[in-house]
Amino acid sequence: MVKLKPPALVNTGFETDEPEVLLPASLAENLGLYPPTEGSKLEEYSVVGGITFVIRSPRTIRVKVVVEDRETEPVEAVPLISDKESEVLISDRLASELKISIEDPAEGTWRFRDEPLTKKRSSEEPKYWILS
């Protein structure tokens, strides 16, 4: 089992019916999810710039938030793989199941829903994954 701790971007515009996480192809390769395997499906997604295609993995992965003072319970998520995206993106449904509450998107602050409103966590620096 591979464990990586890449920071991820919560994208509330990434609206899904089930928990999904978009993985850059190079990260998916590290996780053994890329290149595509039997059962993978090419799917069309509508994005701000138009239409893009992603690979939907037939396997689910377990995703959790790990910060300095706590971690969430793992959530099963469907990995989508993109050769165009360079950051990990968390769908609205996955963010909800991880109990993430965005407090100020411009400042990059957030908290867990069960924390006091005064608790402000800072976003981590992004990590970019480039297909080699």
ZAFI-920105 format. One record per residue: residue number from 1; residue in three letters; y, z, x of N, C-alpha, C in turn. Coordinates in Angstrom, 3 decimals. Layout:
ATOM / NUM / ALA / Y / Z / X / Y / Z / X / Y / Z / X
...
END
This chain:
ATOM / 1 / MET / -1.190 / 0.000 / 0.846 / 0.000 / 0.000 / 0.000 / 1.240 / 0.000 / 0.881
ATOM / 2 / VAL / 2.157 / -0.908 / 0.608 / 3.391 / -1.010 / 1.373 / 4.479 / -0.228 / 0.653
ATOM / 3 / LYS / 5.185 / 0.609 / 1.391 / 6.302 / 1.343 / 0.812 / 7.563 / 0.931 / 1.548
ATOM / 4 / LEU / 8.492 / 0.400 / 0.820 / 9.788 / 0.029 / 1.380 / 10.859 / 0.754 / 0.594
ATOM / 5 / LYS / 11.949 / 1.048 / 1.230 / 13.038 / 1.738 / 0.540 / 14.317 / 0.911 / 0.589
ATOM / 6 / PRO / 14.253 / -0.302 / 0.048 / 15.491 / -1.084 / 0.057 / 16.439 / -0.599 / -1.034
ATOM / 7 / PRO / 17.736 / -0.584 / -0.760 / 18.652 / -0.318 / -1.871 / 18.573 / -1.468 / -2.861
ATOM / 8 / ALA / 18.904 / -1.177 / -4.104 / 18.838 / -2.195 / -5.155 / 20.122 / -2.159 / -5.970
ATOM / 9 / LEU / 20.467 / -3.280 / -6.513 / 21.659 / -3.431 / -7.331 / 21.262 / -3.375 / -8.802
ATOM / 10 / VAL / 21.835 / -2.430 / -9.544 / 21.595 / -2.371 / -10.982 / 22.491 / -3.423 / -11.625
ATOM / 11 / ASN / 21.877 / -4.323 / -12.372 / 22.613 / -5.419 / -12.989 / 22.421 / -5.341 / -14.502
ATOM / 12 / THR / 23.402 / -4.767 / -15.203 / 23.270 / -4.627 / -16.655 / 23.308 / -5.978 / -17.370
ATOM / 13 / GLY / 23.748 / -7.021 / -16.678 / 23.701 / -8.361 / -17.243 / 22.323 / -8.987 / -17.131
ATOM / 14 / PHE / 21.441 / -8.360 / -16.363 / 20.054 / -8.791 / -16.196 / 19.282 / -8.116 / -17.323
ATOM / 15 / GLU / 19.393 / -8.690 / -18.521 / 18.848 / -8.094 / -19.739 / 17.414 / -8.552 / -19.962
ATOM / 16 / THR / 16.509 / -7.578 / -20.089 / 15.088 / -7.887 / -20.221 / 14.452 / -7.024 / -21.307
ATOM / 17 / ASP / 13.321 / -7.480 / -21.805 / 12.580 / -6.725 / -22.822 / 11.652 / -5.686 / -22.209
ATOM / 18 / GLU / 11.347 / -5.845 / -20.929 / 10.492 / -4.895 / -20.229 / 11.102 / -4.652 / -18.842
ATOM / 19 / PRO / 10.695 / -3.579 / -18.160 / 11.256 / -3.317 / -16.827 / 10.917 / -4.449 / -15.857
ATOM / 20 / GLU / 11.933 / -5.034 / -15.282 / 11.752 / -6.107 / -14.307 / 12.608 / -5.831 / -13.090
ATOM / 21 / VAL / 12.135 / -6.285 / -11.945 / 12.896 / -6.171 / -10.701 / 12.836 / -7.530 / -10.007
ATOM / 22 / LEU / 14.003 / -8.029 / -9.629 / 14.084 / -9.317 / -8.943 / 14.046 / -9.056 / -7.445
ATOM / 23 / LEU / 13.087 / -9.681 / -6.788 / 12.901 / -9.489 / -5.356 / 13.212 / -10.775 / -4.605
ATOM / 24 / PRO / 14.000 / -10.702 / -3.552 / 14.145 / -11.869 / -2.683 / 12.775 / -12.237 / -2.099
ATOM / 25 / ALA / 12.548 / -13.513 / -1.889 / 11.234 / -13.983 / -1.428 / 10.793 / -13.298 / -0.139
ATOM / 26 / SER / 11.709 / -13.039 / 0.788 / 11.298 / -12.422 / 2.056 / 10.812 / -10.987 / 1.852
ATOM / 27 / LEU / 11.416 / -10.245 / 0.937 / 10.932 / -8.900 / 0.625 / 9.599 / -8.996 / -0.106
ATOM / 28 / ALA / 9.495 / -9.910 / -1.052 / 8.235 / -10.105 / -1.777 / 7.108 / -10.456 / -0.809
ATOM / 29 / GLU / 7.436 / -11.197 / 0.238 / 6.444 / -11.534 / 1.256 / 5.963 / -10.259 / 1.958
ATOM / 30 / ASN / 6.890 / -9.359 / 2.291 / 6.526 / -8.072 / 2.913 / 5.632 / -7.232 / 2.009
ATOM / 31 / LEU / 5.796 / -7.391 / 0.703 / 5.016 / -6.629 / -0.271 / 3.698 / -7.312 / -0.641
ATOM / 32 / GLY / 3.457 / -8.496 / -0.069 / 2.230 / -9.230 / -0.374 / 2.269 / -9.956 / -1.707
ATOM / 33 / LEU / 3.471 / -10.181 / -2.230 / 3.631 / -10.857 / -3.524 / 4.055 / -12.321 / -3.376
ATOM / 34 / TYR / 4.309 / -12.754 / -2.152 / 4.776 / -14.113 / -1.893 / 4.102 / -14.604 / -0.624
ATOM / 35 / PRO / 3.618 / -15.809 / -0.574 / 3.751 / -16.870 / -1.568 / 2.980 / -16.546 / -2.851
ATOM / 36 / PRO / 3.286 / -17.302 / -3.909 / 2.684 / -17.034 / -5.219 / 1.155 / -17.086 / -5.172
ATOM / 37 / THR / 0.562 / -16.275 / -6.034 / -0.893 / -16.237 / -6.137 / -1.318 / -16.814 / -7.488
ATOM / 38 / GLU / -2.618 / -16.916 / -7.660 / -3.132 / -17.389 / -8.939 / -2.646 / -16.460 / -10.046
ATOM / 39 / GLY / -2.196 / -17.030 / -11.116 / -1.668 / -16.230 / -12.223 / -0.156 / -16.103 / -12.204
ATOM / 40 / SER / 0.481 / -16.449 / -11.075 / 1.943 / -16.436 / -11.028 / 2.482 / -17.537 / -11.920
ATOM / 41 / LYS / 3.644 / -17.290 / -12.508 / 4.245 / -18.285 / -13.399 / 5.676 / -18.576 / -12.964
ATOM / 42 / LEU / 6.052 / -19.829 / -13.031 / 7.426 / -20.225 / -12.792 / 8.172 / -20.086 / -14.109
ATOM / 43 / GLU / 9.232 / -19.288 / -14.119 / 9.991 / -19.057 / -15.351 / 11.453 / -19.411 / -15.156
ATOM / 44 / GLU / 12.058 / -19.851 / -16.230 / 13.468 / -20.227 / -16.254 / 14.283 / -19.037 / -16.739
ATOM / 45 / TYR / 15.341 / -18.700 / -16.008 / 16.247 / -17.616 / -16.392 / 17.664 / -18.147 / -16.455
ATOM / 46 / SER / 18.389 / -17.701 / -17.446 / 19.794 / -18.058 / -17.574 / 20.622 / -17.051 / -16.786
ATOM / 47 / VAL / 21.461 / -17.557 / -15.882 / 22.321 / -16.709 / -15.059 / 23.758 / -17.199 / -15.193
ATOM / 48 / VAL / 24.683 / -16.458 / -14.598 / 26.099 / -16.800 / -14.717 / 26.375 / -18.251 / -14.322
ATOM / 49 / GLY / 25.758 / -18.718 / -13.255 / 26.018 / -20.074 / -12.771 / 25.203 / -21.150 / -13.456
ATOM / 50 / GLY / 24.385 / -20.798 / -14.424 / 23.556 / -21.786 / -15.106 / 22.134 / -21.307 / -15.261
ATOM / 51 / ILE / 21.198 / -22.162 / -14.868 / 19.774 / -21.870 / -14.999 / 19.181 / -21.728 / -13.600
ATOM / 52 / THR / 18.299 / -20.764 / -13.422 / 17.569 / -20.617 / -12.168 / 16.092 / -20.426 / -12.494
ATOM / 53 / PHE / 15.253 / -20.660 / -11.522 / 13.820 / -20.476 / -11.690 / 13.362 / -19.345 / -10.784
ATOM / 54 / VAL / 12.493 / -18.503 / -11.312 / 11.906 / -17.411 / -10.543 / 10.394 / -17.443 / -10.736
ATOM / 55 / ILE / 9.711 / -16.803 / -9.826 / 8.259 / -16.679 / -9.926 / 7.960 / -15.302 / -10.507
ATOM / 56 / ARG / 7.230 / -15.290 / -11.599 / 6.816 / -14.042 / -12.239 / 5.433 / -13.684 / -11.708
ATOM / 57 / SER / 5.351 / -12.550 / -11.036 / 4.080 / -12.117 / -10.465 / 3.140 / -11.642 / -11.572
ATOM / 58 / PRO / 1.847 / -11.899 / -11.432 / 0.892 / -11.402 / -12.417 / 0.627 / -9.900 / -12.257
ATOM / 59 / ARG / 1.037 / -9.327 / -11.129 / 0.848 / -7.897 / -10.867 / 2.128 / -7.137 / -11.175
ATOM / 60 / THR / 1.991 / -5.887 / -11.548 / 3.168 / -5.032 / -11.657 / 3.266 / -4.204 / -10.385
ATOM / 61 / ILE / 4.450 / -3.682 / -10.146 / 4.652 / -2.781 / -9.020 / 5.263 / -1.496 / -9.549
ATOM / 62 / ARG / 5.153 / -0.449 / -8.784 / 5.725 / 0.842 / -9.165 / 7.047 / 1.009 / -8.439
ATOM / 63 / VAL / 8.084 / 1.316 / -9.205 / 9.434 / 1.453 / -8.666 / 9.924 / 2.861 / -8.963
ATOM / 64 / LYS / 10.568 / 3.477 / -7.975 / 11.193 / 4.770 / -8.215 / 12.464 / 4.853 / -7.393
ATOM / 65 / VAL / 13.351 / 5.737 / -7.806 / 14.592 / 5.975 / -7.079 / 14.358 / 7.175 / -6.177
ATOM / 66 / VAL / 14.684 / 7.003 / -4.901 / 14.563 / 8.086 / -3.936 / 15.947 / 8.311 / -3.330
ATOM / 67 / VAL / 16.484 / 9.506 / -3.541 / 17.763 / 9.903 / -2.952 / 17.544 / 11.198 / -2.181
ATOM / 68 / GLU / 18.583 / 11.655 / -1.509 / 18.424 / 12.790 / -0.592 / 17.875 / 14.053 / -1.250
ATOM / 69 / ASP / 18.185 / 14.292 / -2.512 / 17.796 / 15.560 / -3.134 / 16.776 / 15.448 / -4.265
ATOM / 70 / ARG / 16.293 / 14.236 / -4.541 / 15.281 / 14.089 / -5.580 / 14.745 / 12.670 / -5.634
ATOM / 71 / GLU / 13.688 / 12.502 / -6.408 / 13.173 / 11.166 / -6.680 / 12.652 / 11.136 / -8.102
ATOM / 72 / THR / 12.675 / 9.952 / -8.681 / 12.221 / 9.797 / -10.059 / 10.715 / 9.583 / -10.092
ATOM / 73 / GLU / 10.169 / 9.696 / -11.281 / 8.781 / 9.311 / -11.488 / 8.700 / 7.790 / -11.362
ATOM / 74 / PRO / 7.602 / 7.276 / -10.846 / 7.472 / 5.815 / -10.739 / 7.430 / 5.153 / -12.113
ATOM / 75 / VAL / 7.993 / 3.963 / -12.186 / 8.004 / 3.145 / -13.394 / 7.321 / 1.825 / -13.052
ATOM / 76 / GLU / 6.424 / 1.387 / -13.918 / 5.782 / 0.080 / -13.736 / 6.805 / -1.005 / -14.062
ATOM / 77 / ALA / 6.932 / -1.971 / -13.158 / 7.895 / -3.056 / -13.359 / 7.254 / -4.389 / -12.994
ATOM / 78 / VAL / 7.718 / -5.424 / -13.644 / 7.269 / -6.785 / -13.361 / 8.151 / -7.343 / -12.248
ATOM / 79 / PRO / 7.552 / -7.731 / -11.125 / 8.356 / -8.339 / -10.066 / 8.592 / -9.826 / -10.339
ATOM / 80 / LEU / 9.838 / -10.201 / -10.219 / 10.239 / -11.602 / -10.264 / 10.676 / -11.957 / -8.850
ATOM / 81 / ILE / 10.308 / -13.117 / -8.386 / 10.580 / -13.493 / -7.004 / 11.513 / -14.691 / -6.975
ATOM / 82 / SER / 12.550 / -14.572 / -6.138 / 13.550 / -15.628 / -6.045 / 13.762 / -16.040 / -4.593
ATOM / 83 / ASP / 13.832 / -17.340 / -4.378 / 14.184 / -17.822 / -3.040 / 15.687 / -18.068 / -2.934
ATOM / 84 / LYS / 16.425 / -17.737 / -3.994 / 17.884 / -17.919 / -4.004 / 18.638 / -16.596 / -3.863
ATOM / 85 / GLU / 18.045 / -15.518 / -4.344 / 18.711 / -14.212 / -4.334 / 18.422 / -13.487 / -3.022
ATOM / 86 / SER / 19.419 / -12.749 / -2.511 / 19.238 / -12.030 / -1.249 / 19.242 / -10.513 / -1.413
ATOM / 87 / GLU / 19.464 / -10.013 / -2.635 / 19.425 / -8.576 / -2.894 / 18.385 / -8.273 / -3.967
ATOM / 88 / VAL / 17.887 / -7.035 / -3.940 / 16.982 / -6.572 / -4.990 / 17.836 / -6.257 / -6.214
ATOM / 89 / LEU / 17.439 / -6.773 / -7.377 / 18.179 / -6.541 / -8.614 / 17.301 / -5.800 / -9.619
ATOM / 90 / ILE / 17.848 / -4.749 / -10.194 / 17.154 / -3.955 / -11.205 / 17.672 / -4.376 / -12.577
ATOM / 91 / SER / 16.755 / -4.695 / -13.478 / 17.145 / -5.094 / -14.835 / 17.679 / -3.905 / -15.622
ATOM / 92 / ASP / 18.331 / -4.202 / -16.731 / 18.859 / -3.136 / -17.588 / 17.746 / -2.221 / -18.087
ATOM / 93 / ARG / 16.606 / -2.796 / -18.452 / 15.487 / -2.006 / -18.974 / 14.901 / -1.099 / -17.890
ATOM / 94 / LEU / 14.787 / -1.617 / -16.668 / 14.263 / -0.792 / -15.575 / 15.246 / 0.330 / -15.245
ATOM / 95 / ALA / 16.536 / 0.019 / -15.205 / 17.546 / 1.055 / -14.951 / 17.465 / 2.151 / -16.001
ATOM / 96 / SER / 17.265 / 1.751 / -17.252 / 17.154 / 2.721 / -18.336 / 15.938 / 3.617 / -18.139
ATOM / 97 / GLU / 14.794 / 3.029 / -17.812 / 13.580 / 3.828 / -17.628 / 13.655 / 4.720 / -16.391
ATOM / 98 / LEU / 14.459 / 4.318 / -15.399 / 14.667 / 5.155 / -14.216 / 15.755 / 6.213 / -14.459
ATOM / 99 / LYS / 16.359 / 6.168 / -15.648 / 17.389 / 7.128 / -16.070 / 18.647 / 7.068 / -15.196
ATOM / 100 / ILE / 19.017 / 5.831 / -14.836 / 20.223 / 5.601 / -14.035 / 21.408 / 5.396 / -14.970
ATOM / 101 / SER / 22.491 / 6.089 / -14.683 / 23.728 / 5.924 / -15.443 / 24.827 / 5.488 / -14.478
ATOM / 102 / ILE / 25.381 / 4.315 / -14.725 / 26.477 / 3.825 / -13.892 / 27.749 / 4.526 / -14.349
ATOM / 103 / GLU / 28.411 / 5.196 / -13.442 / 29.625 / 5.938 / -13.784 / 30.879 / 5.105 / -13.558
ATOM / 104 / ASP / 31.018 / 4.521 / -12.389 / 32.181 / 3.684 / -12.088 / 31.722 / 2.521 / -11.218
ATOM / 105 / PRO / 31.568 / 1.341 / -11.805 / 31.038 / 0.220 / -11.029 / 31.957 / -0.218 / -9.880
ATOM / 106 / ALA / 33.266 / -0.116 / -10.060 / 34.185 / -0.515 / -8.993 / 34.095 / 0.434 / -7.799
ATOM / 107 / GLU / 33.941 / 1.723 / -8.084 / 33.813 / 2.713 / -7.013 / 32.390 / 2.804 / -6.486
ATOM / 108 / GLY / 31.445 / 2.263 / -7.236 / 30.047 / 2.335 / -6.819 / 29.447 / 3.708 / -7.025
ATOM / 109 / THR / 29.882 / 4.415 / -8.080 / 29.322 / 5.734 / -8.341 / 28.384 / 5.692 / -9.539
ATOM / 110 / TRP / 27.385 / 6.561 / -9.473 / 26.359 / 6.633 / -10.498 / 25.791 / 8.040 / -10.512
ATOM / 111 / ARG / 24.922 / 8.318 / -11.488 / 24.215 / 9.592 / -11.565 / 22.952 / 9.357 / -12.376
ATOM / 112 / PHE / 22.081 / 10.353 / -12.384 / 20.947 / 10.322 / -13.294 / 21.423 / 10.872 / -14.630
ATOM / 113 / ARG / 20.873 / 10.382 / -15.720 / 21.325 / 10.794 / -17.056 / 21.166 / 12.282 / -17.321
ATOM / 114 / ASP / 20.230 / 12.935 / -16.640 / 20.041 / 14.368 / -16.874 / 20.930 / 15.243 / -15.990
ATOM / 115 / GLU / 21.812 / 14.631 / -15.217 / 22.720 / 15.388 / -14.352 / 24.051 / 15.618 / -15.061
ATOM / 116 / PRO / 24.789 / 16.647 / -14.634 / 26.104 / 16.889 / -15.241 / 27.024 / 15.675 / -15.069
ATOM / 117 / LEU / 27.937 / 15.497 / -16.007 / 28.884 / 14.373 / -15.936 / 29.737 / 14.421 / -14.676
ATOM / 118 / THR / 29.870 / 15.586 / -14.100 / 30.688 / 15.738 / -12.893 / 29.950 / 15.294 / -11.628
ATOM / 119 / LYS / 28.641 / 15.122 / -11.716 / 27.849 / 14.697 / -10.552 / 28.105 / 13.220 / -10.291
ATOM / 120 / LYS / 28.550 / 12.906 / -9.093 / 28.815 / 11.516 / -8.710 / 28.020 / 11.186 / -7.458
ATOM / 121 / ARG / 27.185 / 10.202 / -7.571 / 26.421 / 9.727 / -6.424 / 27.031 / 8.404 / -5.964
ATOM / 122 / SER / 27.095 / 8.216 / -4.667 / 27.647 / 6.976 / -4.118 / 26.546 / 5.952 / -3.898
ATOM / 123 / SER / 26.876 / 4.717 / -4.155 / 25.929 / 3.629 / -3.905 / 25.668 / 3.510 / -2.411
ATOM / 124 / GLU / 24.485 / 3.022 / -2.087 / 24.160 / 2.756 / -0.692 / 24.713 / 1.398 / -0.292
ATOM / 125 / GLU / 24.821 / 1.189 / 1.004 / 25.232 / -0.118 / 1.502 / 24.152 / -1.134 / 1.125
ATOM / 126 / PRO / 24.549 / -2.336 / 0.749 / 23.539 / -3.331 / 0.367 / 22.690 / -3.758 / 1.559
ATOM / 127 / LYS / 21.495 / -4.204 / 1.260 / 20.626 / -4.807 / 2.267 / 20.332 / -6.217 / 1.783
ATOM / 128 / TYR / 20.528 / -7.177 / 2.668 / 20.309 / -8.577 / 2.323 / 19.012 / -9.057 / 2.960
ATOM / 129 / TRP / 18.204 / -9.710 / 2.143 / 16.915 / -10.233 / 2.573 / 17.030 / -11.745 / 2.632
ATOM / 130 / ILE / 16.822 / -12.290 / 3.807 / 16.939 / -13.731 / 4.001 / 15.548 / -14.302 / 4.259
ATOM / 131 / LEU / 15.209 / -15.380 / 3.560 / 13.915 / -16.017 / 3.744 / 13.883 / -16.660 / 5.129
ATOM / 132 / SER / 12.864 / -16.333 / 5.886 / 12.762 / -16.869 / 7.249 / 12.000 / -18.162 / 7.297
END
